[in-house]
Amino acid sequence: MQYRKLGNSGLDISTVGIGTNNFGRRMDLNATQKVIHKAIDLGINFFDTSNTYGNQLSEEYIGKTITKDIRRNIIIATKFGMDMGGIPNNIGASRKHILEQVDDSLKRLNSDYIDLYQIHVPDPHTPILETLTTLNDLVRSGKVRYIGCSNFAGWQIAQAMETSRKESLEAFVSNQPEYSMLNRSIETEILPACENYKLGILPFFPLANGFLTGKYKRNQPPPSGTRLSESAESANTYFTSKNFDIIEKLEQLANDANHTVTELAISWLLSNNNVSSVISGATKTSQLEINAKAADWDLETDVLDEIEIILNSKG
Ligand SMILES: NC(=O)c1ccc[n+]([C@@H]2O[C@H](COP(=O)([O-])OP(=O)(O)OC[C@H]3O[C@@H](n4cnc5c(N)ncnc54)[C@H](OP(=O)(O)O)[C@@H]3O)[C@@H](O)[C@H]2O)c1
């Protein structure tokens, strides 16, 4: 496994991490524990969760699995800001909500600290200064070690980073946007903002919900038990003739180099040095083994050029 600094911070995280939104939702405790232990065996140290995943079971299962003796070797990133239900102030990035959510997450994670605390989505109703001051206090208190954002637009990154600088507050070290070979919309505004402020990028949906593994085939129903077999709506957005043209060409390119298209999708993201870790969500230990290997494939310029032609082809 290879490790990279998380943005401008001193923290080393594995270039292949693991996303955990399947934990507690599509995976029970037993399946989750197998995947967590396998990840650790493979040298994966970066775990991305949230206070919402699996109705809080994702954090809870991580807390039940990461015992005190291995906690130090693991980097846990979690998030706050999504709607926690029903009552006023139970959403967003206000001082009140953050201070309540951090304690709830710590309890579920069975930990004294969170390595990376991320605002899940921008909160247009709370001044960014209130949010950053609260996060700064959490870092000072030791409950949180680094802070990051997710789903921020370029201007929101700039606003937050300039506020931290002006007020001498802790600053975001990462941003978590959607980014994959099939969704490159961050490349116009968000990626340049991250590059400018040296924020590590943690792409979500890096495998396009599994489509970029090549397991979904043209004119065939999705294999049972897979994520896209469970949501016709998501499946319909991916199962287009253009996307199948792309995946078939990418698969050929990867196979010719004795690799899998999954490895290609991950190593392509890692070919950008602003990407700190690719946090694909694996449901099986066998998937993790494939994903972990991707970090060893350093894509050469001619392969990157071929990928560019395929991704830009009209289909
Ligand atoms: N910040 C945000 O707003 C946000 C939003 C979404 C996600 N996230 C985070 O980002 C992480 C990554 O996104 P994601 O997990 O939703 O999407 P993803 O990595 O694009 O896709 C995950 C799916 O890919 C399949 N998969 C993974 N490795 C595979 C392999 N080697 N072979 C075959 N299939 C493989 C699994 O499908 P099967 O289930 O079919 O086995 C898994 O459920 C999440 O886990 C979460 O931590 C953040």
PDBQT file of the ligand as one rigid body, heavy atoms in Angstrom, charges set to zero:
ROOT
HETATM    1  N1  LIG A 401     -19.770  13.069   0.792  1.00  0.00    +0.000 N 
HETATM    2  C1  LIG A 401     -20.837  12.576   0.210  1.00  0.00    +0.000 C 
HETATM    3  O1  LIG A 401     -21.834  13.269  -0.056  1.00  0.00    +0.000 OA
HETATM    4  C2  LIG A 401     -20.826  11.117  -0.162  1.00  0.00    +0.000 A 
HETATM    5  C3  LIG A 401     -21.829  10.569  -0.993  1.00  0.00    +0.000 A 
HETATM    6  C4  LIG A 401     -21.748   9.222  -1.303  1.00  0.00    +0.000 A 
HETATM    7  C5  LIG A 401     -20.709   8.451  -0.803  1.00  0.00    +0.000 A 
HETATM    8  N2  LIG A 401     -19.770   8.997   0.022  1.00  0.00    +0.000 N 
HETATM    9  C6  LIG A 401     -18.619   8.225   0.544  1.00  0.00    +0.000 C 
HETATM   10  O2  LIG A 401     -17.841   7.791  -0.545  1.00  0.00    +0.000 OA
HETATM   11  C7  LIG A 401     -17.639   6.393  -0.460  1.00  0.00    +0.000 C 
HETATM   12  C8  LIG A 401     -17.470   5.821  -1.834  1.00  0.00    +0.000 C 
HETATM   13  O3  LIG A 401     -18.677   5.890  -2.566  1.00  0.00    +0.000 OA
HETATM   14  P1  LIG A 401     -19.581   4.633  -2.780  1.00  0.00    +0.000 P 
HETATM   15  O4  LIG A 401     -19.059   3.506  -1.953  1.00  0.00    +0.000 OA
HETATM   16  O5  LIG A 401     -20.983   5.045  -2.563  1.00  0.00    +0.000 OA
HETATM   17  O6  LIG A 401     -19.446   4.380  -4.344  1.00  0.00    +0.000 OA
HETATM   18  P2  LIG A 401     -18.435   3.536  -5.250  1.00  0.00    +0.000 P 
HETATM   19  O7  LIG A 401     -17.147   3.277  -4.557  1.00  0.00    +0.000 OA
HETATM   20  O8  LIG A 401     -18.423   4.197  -6.571  1.00  0.00    +0.000 OA
HETATM   21  O9  LIG A 401     -19.249   2.184  -5.415  1.00  0.00    +0.000 OA
HETATM   22  C9  LIG A 401     -19.381   1.290  -4.365  1.00  0.00    +0.000 C 
HETATM   23  C10 LIG A 401     -19.885  -0.027  -4.885  1.00  0.00    +0.000 C 
HETATM   24  O10 LIG A 401     -18.949  -0.539  -5.822  1.00  0.00    +0.000 OA
HETATM   25  C11 LIG A 401     -18.880  -1.941  -5.722  1.00  0.00    +0.000 C 
HETATM   26  N3  LIG A 401     -17.474  -2.345  -5.644  1.00  0.00    +0.000 N 
HETATM   27  C12 LIG A 401     -16.465  -1.786  -4.926  1.00  0.00    +0.000 A 
HETATM   28  N4  LIG A 401     -15.317  -2.420  -5.195  1.00  0.00    +0.000 NA
HETATM   29  C13 LIG A 401     -15.613  -3.392  -6.112  1.00  0.00    +0.000 A 
HETATM   30  C14 LIG A 401     -14.844  -4.373  -6.795  1.00  0.00    +0.000 A 
HETATM   31  N5  LIG A 401     -13.525  -4.494  -6.613  1.00  0.00    +0.000 N 
HETATM   32  N6  LIG A 401     -15.476  -5.213  -7.654  1.00  0.00    +0.000 NA
HETATM   33  C15 LIG A 401     -16.812  -5.122  -7.870  1.00  0.00    +0.000 A 
HETATM   34  N7  LIG A 401     -17.590  -4.194  -7.253  1.00  0.00    +0.000 NA
HETATM   35  C16 LIG A 401     -16.984  -3.342  -6.390  1.00  0.00    +0.000 A 
HETATM   36  C17 LIG A 401     -19.702  -2.365  -4.521  1.00  0.00    +0.000 C 
HETATM   37  O11 LIG A 401     -20.893  -2.837  -5.136  1.00  0.00    +0.000 OA
HETATM   38  P3  LIG A 401     -21.826  -4.002  -4.629  1.00  0.00    +0.000 P 
HETATM   39  O12 LIG A 401     -22.594  -3.363  -3.536  1.00  0.00    +0.000 OA
HETATM   40  O13 LIG A 401     -22.627  -4.292  -5.846  1.00  0.00    +0.000 OA
HETATM   41  O14 LIG A 401     -20.960  -5.132  -4.158  1.00  0.00    +0.000 OA
HETATM   42  C18 LIG A 401     -19.969  -1.078  -3.784  1.00  0.00    +0.000 C 
HETATM   43  O15 LIG A 401     -21.218  -1.039  -3.157  1.00  0.00    +0.000 OA
HETATM   44  C19 LIG A 401     -18.873   5.912   0.318  1.00  0.00    +0.000 C 
HETATM   45  O16 LIG A 401     -18.734   4.620   0.837  1.00  0.00    +0.000 OA
HETATM   46  C20 LIG A 401     -18.993   6.996   1.354  1.00  0.00    +0.000 C 
HETATM   47  O17 LIG A 401     -18.055   6.769   2.395  1.00  0.00    +0.000 OA
HETATM   48  C21 LIG A 401     -19.813  10.313   0.325  1.00  0.00    +0.000 A 
ENDROOT
TORSDOF 0
